[in-house]
Amino acid sequence: MMVGETDLKILLRYMKPELNEGVFVFCTFDNKDHPTHLDPIAWFHEKEGITVIVSKDQADKFGLSYSFVSAWITLTIHSSLEAVGLTAAVSSALAQVGISCNMVAAYHHDHVFVPLERTNQALKVLQSLTSTPAS
């Protein structure tokens, strides 16, 4: 099993932000009444209900309500789930220019969902983090 990177300087230097194709939205459902016909890229059970992240096309096709229309950016370096500071560094850099983000950590990579209309600016901010030399 491959172990992910934990060194923040290396993570930032080599994270290579990659824009995924499509437009994505966040939907929520009652814990007892979630649609099984969806193909979400992520879902999370909370006390209040189930949150799913799906393509906007899917949500529109099934008439689902949603919020936060977003672009999905993957930080392509294999980050460890035990790494410290990557989420903070990314969200802080985006916050400094007024871009909200929703971070999702998966086993191999971290994923950033940003407002669709701010995609290009978010990519530039994330790419600027990679240009800082590792020491």
RASUL-V819509 format. One record per pair of residues at least 24 apart in sequence whose ideal C-beta (glycine too) atoms are under 10 Angstrom apart, sorted by the first residue. I is the first residue (numbers start at 0). J is the second residue. If there is no record, write none. Layout:
i=I j=J
i=I j=J
This chain:
i=0 j=106
i=1 j=77
i=1 j=106
i=1 j=107
i=2 j=77
i=2 j=79
i=2 j=81
i=3 j=76
i=3 j=77
i=3 j=78
i=3 j=79
i=3 j=80
i=3 j=81
i=3 j=82
i=3 j=106
i=3 j=107
i=3 j=108
i=3 j=109
i=4 j=76
i=4 j=77
i=4 j=78
i=4 j=79
i=4 j=82
i=4 j=85
i=5 j=78
i=5 j=79
i=5 j=80
i=5 j=81
i=5 j=82
i=5 j=83
i=5 j=84
i=5 j=85
i=6 j=79
i=6 j=82
i=6 j=83
i=6 j=84
i=6 j=133
i=7 j=78
i=7 j=82
i=7 j=83
i=7 j=84
i=7 j=85
i=7 j=87
i=7 j=88
i=7 j=133
i=8 j=84
i=8 j=131
i=8 j=132
i=8 j=133
i=8 j=134
i=9 j=76
i=9 j=78
i=9 j=82
i=9 j=133
i=10 j=74
i=10 j=76
i=10 j=77
i=10 j=78
i=10 j=79
i=10 j=82
i=10 j=83
i=10 j=84
i=10 j=85
i=10 j=88
i=10 j=89
i=10 j=109
i=10 j=128
i=10 j=129
i=10 j=133
i=11 j=74
i=11 j=76
i=11 j=84
i=11 j=85
i=11 j=88
i=11 j=89
i=11 j=92
i=11 j=125
i=11 j=128
i=11 j=129
i=11 j=130
i=11 j=131
i=11 j=133
i=12 j=76
i=12 j=128
i=12 j=129
i=12 j=130
i=12 j=131
i=12 j=132
i=12 j=133
i=12 j=134
i=13 j=74
i=13 j=75
i=13 j=76
i=13 j=77
i=13 j=129
i=13 j=133
i=14 j=73
i=14 j=74
i=14 j=75
i=14 j=76
i=14 j=78
i=14 j=85
i=14 j=88
i=14 j=89
i=14 j=108
i=14 j=109
i=14 j=125
i=14 j=126
i=14 j=128
i=14 j=129
i=15 j=73
i=15 j=74
i=15 j=75
i=15 j=76
i=15 j=125
i=15 j=126
i=15 j=129
i=16 j=72
i=16 j=73
i=16 j=74
i=16 j=75
i=16 j=76
i=16 j=89
i=16 j=109
i=16 j=111
i=16 j=121
i=16 j=122
i=16 j=123
i=16 j=124
i=16 j=125
i=16 j=126
i=16 j=128
i=16 j=129
i=17 j=71
i=17 j=72
i=17 j=73
i=17 j=74
i=17 j=75
i=17 j=108
i=17 j=110
i=17 j=122
i=17 j=125
i=18 j=70
i=18 j=71
i=18 j=72
i=18 j=73
i=18 j=113
i=18 j=118
i=18 j=119
i=18 j=121
i=18 j=122
i=18 j=125
i=19 j=70
i=19 j=71
i=19 j=72
i=19 j=73
i=19 j=110
i=19 j=112
i=20 j=54
i=20 j=70
i=20 j=71
i=21 j=53
i=21 j=54
i=21 j=55
i=21 j=56
i=21 j=57
i=21 j=69
i=21 j=70
i=21 j=71
i=22 j=54
i=22 j=55
i=22 j=56
i=22 j=58
i=22 j=59
i=22 j=68
i=22 j=69
i=22 j=70
i=22 j=71
i=22 j=115
i=22 j=118
i=23 j=52
i=23 j=53
i=23 j=54
i=23 j=55
i=23 j=56
i=23 j=57
i=23 j=58
i=23 j=65
i=23 j=67
i=23 j=68
i=23 j=69
i=23 j=70
i=23 j=71
i=23 j=101
i=23 j=110
i=23 j=112
i=23 j=115
i=24 j=51
i=24 j=52
i=24 j=53
i=24 j=54
i=24 j=55
i=24 j=56
i=24 j=57
i=24 j=58
i=24 j=59
i=24 j=63
i=24 j=64
i=24 j=65
i=24 j=66
i=24 j=67
i=24 j=68
i=24 j=69
i=24 j=112
i=24 j=115
i=25 j=50
i=25 j=51
i=25 j=52
i=25 j=53
i=25 j=58
i=25 j=65
i=25 j=66
i=25 j=67
i=25 j=68
i=25 j=69
i=25 j=101
i=25 j=112
i=26 j=50
i=26 j=51
i=26 j=52
i=26 j=53
i=26 j=57
i=26 j=58
i=26 j=61
i=26 j=63
i=26 j=64
i=26 j=65
i=26 j=66
i=26 j=67
i=27 j=51
i=27 j=63
i=27 j=64
i=27 j=65
i=27 j=66
i=28 j=63
i=28 j=64
i=34 j=61
i=34 j=63
i=36 j=60
i=36 j=61
i=37 j=61
i=37 j=63
i=40 j=71
i=40 j=103
i=40 j=105
i=40 j=110
i=40 j=112
i=41 j=71
i=41 j=103
i=41 j=105
i=41 j=110
i=41 j=112
i=43 j=103
i=52 j=101
i=52 j=103
i=52 j=110
i=52 j=112
i=55 j=115
i=67 j=99
i=67 j=101
i=67 j=112
i=67 j=113
i=67 j=114
i=67 j=115
i=68 j=112
i=68 j=114
i=68 j=115
i=68 j=116
i=69 j=99
i=69 j=100
i=69 j=101
i=69 j=111
i=69 j=112
i=69 j=113
i=69 j=114
i=69 j=115
i=69 j=116
i=69 j=117
i=69 j=118
i=69 j=121
i=70 j=111
i=70 j=112
i=70 j=113
i=70 j=114
i=70 j=115
i=70 j=116
i=70 j=117
i=70 j=118
i=70 j=119
i=70 j=121
i=70 j=122
i=71 j=101
i=71 j=103
i=71 j=110
i=71 j=111
i=71 j=112
i=71 j=113
i=71 j=115
i=71 j=118
i=72 j=100
i=72 j=109
i=72 j=110
i=72 j=111
i=72 j=112
i=72 j=113
i=72 j=118
i=72 j=121
i=72 j=122
i=72 j=125
i=73 j=103
i=73 j=105
i=73 j=107
i=73 j=108
i=73 j=109
i=73 j=110
i=73 j=111
i=74 j=102
i=74 j=104
i=74 j=108
i=74 j=109
i=74 j=110
i=74 j=111
i=74 j=125
i=74 j=128
i=74 j=129
i=75 j=107
i=75 j=108
i=75 j=109
i=76 j=107
i=76 j=108
i=76 j=109
i=76 j=129
i=77 j=106
i=77 j=107
i=77 j=108
i=77 j=109
i=78 j=104
i=78 j=105
i=78 j=106
i=78 j=107
i=78 j=108
i=78 j=109
i=79 j=104
i=79 j=106
i=79 j=107
i=80 j=104
i=80 j=105
i=80 j=106
i=80 j=107
i=80 j=109
i=82 j=109
i=85 j=109
i=85 j=128
i=86 j=111
i=88 j=125
i=88 j=128
i=88 j=131
i=89 j=121
i=89 j=124
i=89 j=125
i=89 j=128
i=91 j=128
i=92 j=121
i=92 j=124
i=92 j=125
i=92 j=127
i=92 j=128
i=93 j=117
i=93 j=120
i=93 j=121
i=93 j=124
i=93 j=125
i=93 j=128
i=94 j=124
i=95 j=124
i=96 j=120
i=96 j=121
i=96 j=123
i=96 j=124
i=98 j=124
i=98 j=125
i=100 j=124
i=100 j=125
